[in-house]
Amino acid sequence: MKRFAILPILENVSNVNAIKEEPALLFTVAVSKETCTLVYENASVSKSSYIFIIAPKLYENAVKFISSYFTSKKINKRTELQYSRDMFNQRDGFLRVIRVIHDDFENWENTINFYAKDFHMNK
C-alpha cells in the first residue's frame, strides 16, 4: 500500500433494517515526527467525518484497522464509534479520534485545519 495515498473505501452502512454500501475516502492531511492525521469522509452529506491522529510508525496498521472497521458488516458501527473510543486505542497506534459534525464545507475545512495545524506533509 502506497503511503499517504487517498484510499477509496466502500463503507458498509448497517442497521437492523438493511446493509448498504456508500463511497468514502481515507486520506492523510498532516504528518510530523510524532503524529499523522488521517481523515475518514463518507460521501453522504448526512455522515460525520472522523479524524484519526495516529503514531506515524503504525500508519499501515492504522489504515488497515480503519478500513476493516468501516467495511465490516457490524451493525450501528458509527453509533458505537461515537460512544466508545476504546476500539481505536494507543496500543494500535491511535492517539486521538475526533468526530466532525459538519453542515457546510467551510465548517468542515476549519475543523480539519484546526486538528492538522502545526503539522505539514513531508514531500
Secondary structure, DSSP 8 states (H G I E B T S, - for coil): --TT--EEEEEEEE-SS-EEEEEEEEEEEEE-SS-EEEEEEESSTTS-EEEEEE-GGGHHHHHHHHHHHHHS--TTHHHHHHH-GGGS-GGGTEEEEEEE--SSHHHHHHHHHHHHTT-----
